[in-house]
Amino acid sequence: MTVNEPLELERPTLDVPVLAEWLGDRLGDPAVPLAAAPLGTDLGMGNALFELRRGDQVWVLRRPPAVLNDKSASNMSREFRILTALDGSPVPHPTARILCEDADVIGAPFLIMDKVVGFTPGFVLPEPFASNPEHRRGLAYAYVDALVALAAVDWRARGLEDLGRPDGFLERQVARWLAQLDRYRVRELPELEFVTGWLETNRPAMSPAAILHGDYSPFNVMVAPDLPPRLAAVIDWDTGTIGDPLLDIGHLLARWTEPGEEPILQDQAGGPAGYPTRAELAARYAEGTGRDLSALPYYQCLALFKLAVILEGSYARKHAAGVPDAANAMAELVPRLTRGAAAFARGERA
């Protein structure tokens, strides 16, 4: 790592004429000019999004960030394959249109999908959800219901037999994420030794394999703007695989803050009146899937450990570039995640 490596604040740009030439007639009438504009407030930590317009038609182009934590991250081919496999299923998702695996076209592989009408919940909910507890409750259950639907998808019948390695999935997790952390570790993290030891000692038998989103939270869904409360799409599938689906519900519930709790992450989830508790959401998932959630603390702990490793890569890049900890949001956030993982392991947070 050198100080000349791109910082997270650098955002990829898009050469529209080059893209238009490569597309030809694959995306609307090539005689109609193609326009593009960046979407969201990405600061280089996640995949970059661009809205594409050609006349009245609108799509979204998605490409990896300028710098990857790991070579396996931001896999556009994997995301395109999962989105295509989900077509016709009850899982709400964007419709994928085009995949380009040639990094020479715009500087990175990319995919193009239909634009979804809706909003990402994030930190603040708009109306009619902000002022209505029942709508918020319905929205929370919609988060879970999408995972219930995902767990029921017949991944073999949809051609995903070789997407991942479900055999030994849980056995590989701690070693896999510690190996990634060791590639950029620059400091000690609180509770890390306890967390990894506890995960190895308390590993349950794996739940039957299913499609795993890999980063499921209110920040990776889009909500339909009208009632009844429902998801318009689950997005950001680039880390999806075939594995233990309980890791997805574990991730969602590990980040779910209940009234009176100190948040581990500043998620929109939890807090305001009307939201279900973690126990209520877990019960809905168990009822909908028939899966055993008795080892849920393991999955909550594993989810936060995994997230801490990923975000520590962001910390390490800024640290190597000379950014002081006071200006590096991950300096405090990552230790909070490892402490949160330990809290679920010890039963201090249920």
C-alpha positions in Angstrom: 0.0 0.0 0.0 1.4 3.4 -0.9 0.2 7.0 -0.3 -0.3 7.2 -4.1 -3.1 4.6 -4.0 -6.5 6.1 -4.7 -8.4 7.2 -1.6 -12.0 6.3 -0.9 -13.0 9.9 -1.8 -12.2 9.2 -5.4 -15.3 8.2 -7.4 -15.1 6.5 -10.7 -16.2 8.5 -13.7 -18.0 7.2 -16.9 -16.9 7.8 -20.5 -20.3 8.0 -22.1 -19.2 8.1 -25.7 -17.1 5.0 -25.2 -20.0 3.3 -23.5 -22.4 4.3 -26.2 -20.1 2.9 -28.9 -19.7 -0.4 -27.1 -23.5 -0.7 -26.5 -24.4 -0.2 -30.1 -28.0 -1.3 -30.5 -28.1 -3.4 -27.3 -29.8 -0.8 -25.2 -32.4 1.2 -27.1 -32.0 3.1 -30.3 -28.4 4.1 -30.9 -29.5 7.1 -32.8 -30.9 8.5 -29.6 -28.2 10.2 -27.5 -27.1 8.3 -24.3 -26.9 10.4 -21.2 -25.4 9.4 -17.8 -25.4 10.9 -14.3 -23.9 9.5 -11.0 -26.4 8.1 -8.5 -26.2 8.2 -4.7 -23.6 9.6 -2.4 -21.0 6.9 -2.8 -17.5 7.9 -1.6 -15.6 5.0 -3.1 -16.4 2.4 -0.5 -19.1 0.6 -2.5 -19.9 0.0 -6.1 -20.5 3.1 -8.2 -23.9 3.7 -9.8 -24.8 5.8 -12.8 -28.3 6.5 -14.2 -28.4 6.0 -18.0 -31.0 7.7 -20.1 -31.9 7.3 -23.7 -35.1 9.2 -24.5 -37.8 8.0 -22.1 -35.9 4.8 -21.2 -33.9 4.7 -17.9 -31.4 2.1 -16.6 -28.7 1.9 -13.9 -25.1 1.0 -14.6 -23.2 -0.6 -11.7 -19.5 -1.0 -11.5 -16.9 -1.7 -8.8 -15.3 1.1 -6.8 -11.8 2.5 -7.7 -10.2 0.3 -5.0 -11.2 -3.1 -3.8 -10.6 -4.5 -0.3 -10.2 -8.0 -1.8 -10.1 -9.3 -5.4 -13.3 -11.3 -4.7 -15.3 -8.2 -3.9 -17.7 -6.4 -6.2 -18.1 -9.3 -8.6 -20.3 -8.0 -11.4 -20.5 -11.4 -13.2 -21.7 -13.1 -10.0 -24.3 -10.3 -9.4 -25.6 -10.6 -13.0 -25.8 -14.3 -12.7 -27.8 -14.2 -9.5 -30.2 -11.5 -10.7 -30.8 -13.5 -13.9 -31.5 -16.6 -11.9 -34.0 -14.8 -9.7 -36.2 -13.8 -12.7 -39.7 -15.2 -12.2 -39.1 -15.8 -8.5 -41.0 -14.1 -5.6 -37.8 -12.3 -4.5 -38.0 -8.6 -5.5 -34.9 -7.7 -7.5 -33.8 -5.5 -10.4 -34.0 -6.9 -13.9 -30.5 -7.3 -15.3 -30.1 -6.4 -18.9 -26.4 -6.4 -19.9 -23.1 -7.7 -18.5 -19.7 -6.5 -19.7 -16.8 -8.4 -18.3 -14.2 -6.5 -20.3 -12.5 -4.0 -18.0 -11.0 -2.1 -21.0 -14.4 -0.7 -22.0 -15.0 1.8 -19.1 -12.1 0.8 -16.8 -13.9 -2.0 -14.9 -16.5 -4.8 -15.5 -20.1 -3.5 -15.3 -23.7 -4.5 -15.5 -26.7 -2.6 -16.6 -30.2 -3.2 -15.1 -33.6 -1.6 -15.1 -34.0 1.3 -12.7 -36.2 0.4 -9.7 -38.8 2.9 -8.5 -38.5 3.2 -4.8 -36.1 4.4 -2.0 -33.4 3.0 0.1 -34.5 3.3 3.8 -31.1 4.4 5.1 -31.2 6.7 8.1 -34.5 8.6 7.6 -37.8 7.3 6.4 -40.1 9.4 4.2 -43.8 9.6 4.5 -46.1 7.7 4.8 -43.7 5.6 7.0 -42.2 8.3 9.1 -45.3 9.2 11.0 -47.1 5.8 11.0 -45.9 3.0 13.4 -48.0 0.4 11.6 -46.4 1.2 8.3 -43.0 0.9 9.9 -43.9 -2.4 11.4 -45.1 -3.7 8.0 -41.9 -2.5 6.4 -39.7 -4.3 9.0 -41.6 -7.5 8.3 -41.1 -6.9 4.5 -37.3 -7.0 5.1 -37.7 -10.5 6.6 -40.3 -11.7 4.1 -37.8 -11.1 1.3 -35.3 -13.4 3.0 -38.0 -16.0 3.5 -38.7 -15.9 -0.2 -35.0 -16.1 -1.0 -34.5 -19.1 1.2 -37.2 -21.0 -0.7 -35.7 -20.4 -4.2 -34.6 -23.7 -5.8 -31.0 -22.7 -6.7 -30.2 -25.9 -8.4 -33.1 -25.7 -10.7 -32.1 -22.1 -11.6 -28.6 -23.1 -12.7 -26.6 -22.0 -9.6 -25.1 -25.3 -8.6 -21.6 -24.1 -9.1 -22.0 -20.6 -7.7 -20.6 -21.4 -4.3 -19.3 -24.3 -2.1 -22.0 -24.9 0.4 -20.2 -28.0 1.9 -18.0 -26.7 4.7 -19.4 -23.2 4.3 -19.4 -22.4 8.1 -16.2 -24.2 8.7 -14.4 -21.9 6.3 -15.7 -18.6 7.5 -13.3 -17.6 10.3 -10.2 -18.6 8.5 -11.4 -16.9 5.3 -12.1 -13.6 6.9 -9.0 -13.6 9.1 -6.9 -14.3 6.0 -8.4 -11.2 4.3 -7.8 -9.1 7.4 -4.2 -10.2 7.6 -3.6 -8.7 4.1 -4.1 -5.2 5.4 -4.1 -5.4 9.2 -2.4 -2.3 10.8 -3.8 -2.4 14.3 -5.2 -4.6 17.0 -9.0 -4.8 17.3 -10.8 -5.3 20.6 -12.4 -8.6 21.3 -11.2 -10.1 18.0 -9.4 -13.1 19.6 -12.4 -13.8 21.8 -14.9 -13.5 18.8 -12.9 -15.8 16.5 -12.3 -18.4 19.2 -16.0 -18.3 20.2 -17.1 -18.7 16.6 -14.9 -21.8 16.1 -16.0 -23.4 19.4 -19.7 -22.7 18.9 -20.2 -23.4 15.2 -23.6 -25.0 14.7 -24.6 -27.5 12.0 -25.3 -25.6 8.8 -28.9 -24.9 7.8 -29.8 -26.4 4.4 -28.0 -24.5 1.7 -29.8 -21.7 -0.1 -28.9 -18.5 -2.0 -27.2 -16.1 0.4 -27.2 -12.4 -0.3 -24.2 -11.8 1.8 -24.8 -8.2 2.9 -28.4 -7.9 3.7 -29.6 -4.8 5.6 -32.0 -1.9 5.1 -29.2 -0.2 3.1 -29.3 -2.9 0.4 -33.0 -2.9 -0.3 -35.4 -0.5 -2.1 -38.8 0.2 -0.7 -41.9 0.7 -2.9 -42.9 4.4 -2.4 -46.6 3.6 -1.9 -48.6 1.4 0.4 -48.9 -1.4 1.4 -45.4 -1.5 2.9 -43.3 -3.8 0.6 -39.9 -4.0 -1.0 -39.5 -2.9 -4.6 -36.1 -4.7 -4.8 -33.3 -6.3 -3.0 -30.1 -4.8 -4.4 -26.3 -5.3 -4.3 -25.9 -9.0 -5.0 -22.2 -8.9 -5.9 -21.2 -10.9 -2.7 -24.0 -13.5 -3.1 -23.3 -17.2 -3.0 -24.8 -20.5 -2.1 -24.3 -21.0 1.6 -26.1 -20.9 5.0 -29.0 -18.5 4.6 -29.1 -17.9 8.4 -26.2 -15.6 7.9 -28.5 -13.2 6.1 -31.1 -13.0 8.9 -28.2 -12.9 11.4 -26.8 -9.9 9.6 -30.1 -8.1 9.5 -30.8 -8.7 13.2 -27.3 -8.0 14.4 -27.7 -4.4 13.0 -31.2 -4.0 14.3 -31.4 -1.5 17.2 -34.2 -1.8 19.7 -35.5 1.1 21.7 -33.2 2.1 24.6 -30.2 0.2 23.0 -26.9 1.8 22.1 -26.7 1.2 18.3 -23.8 -0.8 16.9 -24.3 0.8 13.5 -26.3 3.9 12.8 -28.9 2.0 10.8 -32.4 3.2 10.2 -33.6 -0.1 11.7 -35.1 -0.2 15.1 -35.5 2.7 17.5 -38.7 4.5 16.6 -42.0 3.3 17.9 -43.7 0.7 15.8 -40.7 -1.5 14.8 -40.8 -5.2 15.8 -38.1 -6.5 18.2 -35.3 -8.8 17.0 -37.2 -11.7 18.6 -40.4 -10.9 16.7 -38.5 -10.6 13.4 -36.6 -13.9 14.1 -39.9 -15.6 14.9 -41.4 -14.4 11.6 -38.4 -15.8 9.7 -38.5 -19.1 11.5 -42.2 -19.5 10.9 -41.9 -18.6 7.2 -38.9 -20.8 6.5 -39.3 -23.6 9.0 -35.6 -23.2 9.8 -34.1 -23.6 13.3 -32.9 -20.3 14.7 -31.7 -21.6 18.1 -28.1 -20.7 17.1 -29.0 -17.2 16.0 -26.3 -15.5 18.2 -23.6 -17.4 16.3 -24.9 -15.9 13.0 -25.2 -12.4 14.5 -21.7 -12.6 15.8 -20.3 -14.0 12.5 -22.1 -11.2 10.5 -20.6 -8.4 12.6 -17.1 -10.1 12.6 -17.3 -10.4 8.8 -18.5 -6.7 8.4 -15.7 -5.5 10.7 -13.1 -7.3 8.5 -14.5 -5.7 5.3 -14.7 -2.2 6.8 -11.2 -2.5 8.3 -9.9 -2.5 4.8 -11.3 1.0 4.4 -9.6 2.1 7.6 -6.3 0.6 6.5 -6.3 2.4 3.2 -6.9 5.8 4.8 -4.4 5.1 7.5 -1.7 4.1 5.0 -2.4 7.4 3.1 -1.8 9.4 6.3 -5.4 10.2 7.2 -5.6 10.8 11.0 -8.0 8.6 13.0 -10.0 11.7 13.9 -10.9 12.0 10.2 -11.3 8.3 9.5 -14.9 7.1 10.3 -13.8 3.5 10.4 -11.3 4.2 13.3 -14.1 4.0 15.8 -16.8 2.0 13.8 -14.8 -1.2 13.3 -13.9 -1.6 17.0 -17.6 -1.1 17.7 -18.5 -3.9 15.4 -16.0 -6.4 17.1 -17.4 -5.4 20.5 -20.9 -5.9 19.2 -20.0 -9.3 17.9 -18.7 -10.2 21.3 -21.9 -8.9 22.9 -24.0 -11.3 20.9 -21.6 -14.2 21.7 -21.8 -13.5 25.4 -25.5 -13.1 25.4 -25.3 -9.5 26.4 -27.4 -8.5 23.4 -30.2 -10.8 22.3 
